[in-house]
């Protein structure tokens, strides 16, 4: 079901447009270092998994670090959308 913007309160359409403008401008700005760190860590985890499996302290430590980096990236994206 599609809702036409003419049926929405003025505040909603203005806010949506403002968010879309922020998103368009922010989409060009990426934290490339953070993304590269994530990619490098994923590669290391994959290699470590192949060598020794997921039950090593190094694998667990790197996995936690990757989780933190990905949370940082997602938080940045959320901030750009707000």
PyMOL commands that set and color helices and strands:
alter all, ss='L'
color gray80, all
select helices_A, chain A and resi 5-7+10-27+32-52+57-81
alter helices_A, ss='H'
color red, helices_A
deselect
rebuild
show_as cartoon
